[in-house]
């Protein structure tokens, strides 16, 4: 265990509290099993998933400066389990910290807008961190490995990082954005076998889904096909929006590409928690569109 209890200001995001409730559920189960304390930011707003800036960069910056300020009030890092939230909020934090040095008038403009609404000012005193990197860099892979009670030996896992986690910010201090290894290292720590395939760092197609649905589903189908062809038993994603396109819409994807797929897609905390002995029902594994039964059967669960 780390020398002291890890504590974070928890930003669950919208999708995990709605369409992917199992992500919220499994994150709570995993952090409790590891002894990590989460203080949920109940007053936080949607990050905008990159759409706010289409109308106004100032809007995106102000909304997310407020989210970051809520974590700063607690003197804690802001933790999210959504790659899209990480990308958007992390990018805002990076941009505003640069503006504190190069364009302080802009930060003042943001804070004046926050003040008018009775909100706390942005200080730039904390960091924004995805659950994946909190586990790898703060908790540690060796510590996770020591807590494994059910090795996932024999399970072949294909990581699907998604684009926001790797490339939304100019600096990526935790991993190589072009050849990341963090998820694969987590797989090894819990006894699973990582599968490398072409699409693991590409876009799932979700951003296209509302106006170019066929192209979106073809992208998702291509990645799932590649993972299957590479021998994967399942796909693991750190992003609920990717999960929606890869799991929830997989039956529609199958119709577009004219091929049966049936590849289970798990959220990252679900996989890790299984290795820690958390029961599948507690992790919401019965909520998926594509049945997770083949994964559980392979693990003897």
N, C-alpha and C positions, 0 to 999 in steps of 0.2 A: 504494500500500500504506500501511496505518497506519505510524506512525513506529517502532513496535515490535511484535514478534510478539504477537498476541492469544492469551491462554491462559485456559482455563476448566476448572472441575471439572465433568465431564460426567455427567449423570444421564440415561441412555437410557430408563429406564422399562421396564415389563414387556412391553408389546405389541410394541415395536420389536425385542425380543429373541426374539419368538415368532411370532405370527400375521402381523406386518408386518416381517419381517426385512429386507425391502428398504429400510425407512426407516433402520435402523441402518447398513446397507451404504452407502446414498446419502449419509448424513450424514458418514460417514468419508471418502467420496470427495470430497465438496464441501469439507470443511474442509481436507483435504490439498491440494486444488487452490488454495485461497485462502491457504494457509500459516498456518492457525489451529491451535493446539495444543490437543488435548483430553486431559485426564487423567481417565480413566473411574473413577467411584466404584464400585469392585467390591463394596464392603461395603454399599452402599445398599440400602434395603428399598423395597418397593412403596409408593407414596404413599397407596394405598387408594381412589383415584379418587372420593373423596367419600363412600364407604360407611362408613368407620370412625366418622365423627361420628354416624351413625345410632344407633350403640351408645354412643359416648362421645367427646365433644369432646376430652377429655384424651388419649384414645388417639391420635386423629388428630394432635394437637399434639405428643405425645411422639415418635411414630414419625418425623414429619417434622422435628422439631427435631434429631433424630439425623442425618437426611439432610443438613440444612443445616450441622450441626456438622462433618461430614466435609469439606465444602467450605471451611469456616472454617479447618480445620486446615491446608489448603493455601494459605490466604490468597488464595482465588480466588472469583470469582462462580460460582454454580451455574447451569449451562446445561442446558436440556432442549429437546427437539424435539417435545414432546407438550403440546398446549394444556391437556389435563386435568391433567397433572403440574404445569404452570406455574400453573394455577388453584389447585390444592390446596396445593402447597408454597408458592407465593407468598402465598396467603391466610394460611397458618400463620405465615410470616415476618412479614407485616404485623401480624397479631394479637399475636404475641409481642413485637414491638418496641413496640407500644402498651402492652402489659402491663408492659414494663420501666419505663415512665413512670408508669402508672396502677395497676398491680396486680403489683408485684414478687414478692409471695408466690406468685402463680400460676407465674411463671417459675421460681422456686425449687422449687416442687412438681414441675415438669417435669424440671428438672435433677437433682433428687434421685432420680427414677425412672431417669433415664439413668445416674446414678452407680452405682446398685444393680446395673445390668447391665454395668458396666465401660465405659460409653460416654462420649465427650467431652461436655461441657456446651454448651448453646446460648449464644452470646454476642451474636448480633444484629449481627455485624460485616461481613456480606457482603450480596449481593443475589441474587435469583432471576430469571433472564432467559431468555426463550424464544429459540431460534435466530433466529427472524424478526427480533426486535428487536436481537439482537446484530449481525446483518448490517446492519440499517438504521442503528443509532445508533453502534455501535462500529467496524465495518468501513467502512461508508459506501457509498451507492448509486453514487457516481461511481467509486469504486475497483472495484466489481463490474463496472460498465459497461466500464471500461478493460480488464478481463480477458476480456470476451466474445470468443470466437473463432468462434462459430456463432450468429449472430443468430436469434432466434426470430420474426422478422418474418412476419406473416401468421397467426400462431397466436393464436386468440382464447381467452383464459383467464378462467374464472369462479372467483373466490376463494370459498372456504367457510371462514370464520374459526372457526366453532363458538362455543359460548357461554362456555366456561370461560376462554378466552384474553382475552375482552373484559370480562367482568363478574364474575369471581370475587373480584377485589380491589376495595376501595373506591376506591383511587386507580389511575388508568391513566395513567402519566406518558409513555407512548410513542405513544399514538394516541387517537383519539376512539372510545369504545366503541360509540357509536350510528352513527357514520359513519366507520369506519376506512378508511385509505388505504394502510397500509404494504405490504400484499401487492400492491395495484394498482401502487404505485410500483416495487416489485421487478419486476413484469411489464414495465413500461416500460423499466426499466434493462437488461433482457436482450432487448429488442426485441419482446416480445409485446404484444398488445392486450388491455387489461382489459375484461371484460364485467360490467356492473352489473345485478343482478337482485334480486328481492325477498328471497330467502331467504339471502343471503350472510352475514348476521350472526345467523341463527336457529339453533336446536338441530337436530341431524341426526336426533334420535330415538333414539340409542343408549341413553340412560338408561332408556327405556321397554321396550327390546327383550326383557327377561327376563320381564316380566309383562303387557305389552300389545303383543304383537308386531305385530299388524295395524296398530294406531295408529302404532307406530314406523316401520313400512315405508311407511305412507301419508305420513308426514312426509318421509322421505327421498325418496320418489317425487315429492312436490310440488316439492321443491327442485331435483331433477334435471330435472324437466319445465320448470321456470321457466328454468333455465340454458340448456337446449336451445332453448327458445322465444326466448331473448334472443340466440341466435346462437353460443353457446359451442362450441368444439371439444373442450374438456376442462374439468374442474373441478380446482382445486388446493386442497389442505387442509394446514394445519399441525398436524393432530391425527390420530394413528393410530386412535383410536376412531371418529372421524368417517369415516375411510377404510374401516373395517370395515363400517359401515352403508351407505356410499355406493358402495363398490366390491365388497367381498366378498359382500355380501348383495343386490347389485343384481339378480341373476336372481330372487331371491325377492320383491324389491320389485316387479319387473315382473309377477309372477303376482298379487300383491295388487291392484295398480292396473289390471291388464288391459291393459298397454301396453308395447311394446318400447321400451327406452331406449338402451342401448349407449353411454353416455357414459363415456369414459375418465376416471379419477380419479387424479391424480398427487400424490405427496407434494411439498411445497415444495422440499426439497433436490434432488429428482430434476430438477425443471424448471430450476433455476439451474445445476446441474451440466451439463445438456445444452448450455446456452449457453456453458459454459466448455470444451466439447470432450470431456467425459468420455463414453465409449462407453456406449450403452444397457444392454449386458449387465452392465457394472460397477455399474449403478444398480438392478439387479433389476427392470427394466421388463418382464421376461418372467414375473414372479411374480404379476401382477395377475389378478384374475378377469375383469374387463372388459378386453379386449385394448387395449393402448396402440399397436398398429400404425398406426391412423389418424393419431395424433399424429406418429409417426416418419415416416410417408410424407409428411405435409404439410410436414415439415421437411427432406425429402430425406435422411432417415437410414435 
